[in-house]
Amino acid sequence: MQIVGATIEDQRVVLDFHHFRGCTFRRCKIVYHGFGPVGLVESGFEDCEWGFDGPAASTINFMTEMYRMGGGVADLIEKTFENVKRGSHPGEPLPPPSLN
């Protein structure tokens, strides 16, 4: 769903499967589940809270546990955040592990 030029106030907003362009969010609870694509173009957030649920929360929890392990695993998480800061992705996702 595409939403253009809206001012959204005091609501819970689920980002999944929405594309927001030129929107303003005020005092909203912004939630990302990780089920589908999101677009946030030229939009602003004023006094909003952010949260993760579903697969997105599972990913955050997984990365937190990996980081706590330290060593090379913590370096992987640091490199991931460096890629996020640069706006780059290090290529294609890895194939799923073999079950054999």
C-alpha positions in Angstrom: 0.0 0.0 0.0 1.3 3.4 -0.9 0.6 6.4 1.4 1.7 9.9 0.2 1.8 13.2 2.1 -0.1 12.0 5.2 0.3 13.3 8.7 -0.1 10.3 11.1 -0.5 11.1 14.8 -0.9 9.0 17.9 -1.2 5.7 16.1 0.5 2.3 16.0 1.9 2.1 12.5 3.0 -1.3 11.0 5.6 -0.7 8.3 5.5 -4.0 6.6 4.1 -3.9 3.0 3.7 -0.1 3.1 5.5 2.6 1.1 5.4 6.0 2.8 6.4 9.1 0.7 6.4 12.6 2.2 4.7 11.5 5.4 5.0 12.9 8.9 4.6 10.6 11.9 4.0 12.3 15.3 3.9 10.4 18.6 3.4 7.1 16.9 4.5 3.6 17.8 6.4 2.4 14.7 6.6 -1.4 14.4 8.5 -3.5 11.9 7.7 -7.2 11.7 10.0 -8.2 8.9 7.3 -9.9 6.8 7.6 -7.7 3.7 9.1 -4.7 2.1 9.0 -1.1 3.4 9.4 2.2 1.8 10.2 5.4 3.8 11.0 8.2 1.4 11.2 11.9 2.4 9.3 11.1 5.6 9.9 12.4 9.1 9.4 11.1 12.6 8.6 13.3 15.6 8.6 11.9 19.1 7.9 8.3 17.9 8.8 5.0 19.5 10.2 2.2 17.5 9.7 -1.5 18.0 10.4 -4.9 16.3 8.2 -7.9 16.3 8.0 -11.3 14.6 11.0 -12.2 12.4 12.5 -8.8 12.8 12.6 -9.2 16.6 14.0 -12.7 16.2 16.8 -11.3 14.0 17.7 -8.6 16.5 17.7 -11.2 19.3 19.9 -13.5 17.3 22.4 -10.8 16.5 22.5 -9.7 20.2 23.3 -13.3 21.2 26.0 -13.6 18.5 27.5 -10.3 19.6 27.7 -11.5 23.2 29.8 -14.5 22.1 32.6 -12.1 21.3 35.6 -12.9 19.0 35.0 -13.4 15.3 31.3 -13.5 15.7 31.2 -10.1 17.3 33.3 -8.9 14.4 30.7 -10.2 12.0 28.0 -8.1 13.7 30.3 -5.0 13.7 30.9 -5.5 10.0 27.2 -5.8 9.4 26.5 -2.5 11.1 29.3 -0.8 9.1 27.6 -2.0 6.0 24.3 -0.6 7.3 26.0 2.8 7.9 27.4 2.8 4.4 24.1 1.8 2.9 25.6 -1.2 1.3 24.9 -4.9 1.4 27.8 -7.4 1.0 26.2 -9.4 -1.8 23.7 -12.2 -2.1 22.5 -14.1 0.9 24.1 -17.4 1.8 22.3 -20.5 0.6 20.6 -22.5 3.4 22.7 -25.1 5.1 22.5 -28.7 3.9 20.4 -31.0 6.0 22.6 -34.0 5.1 
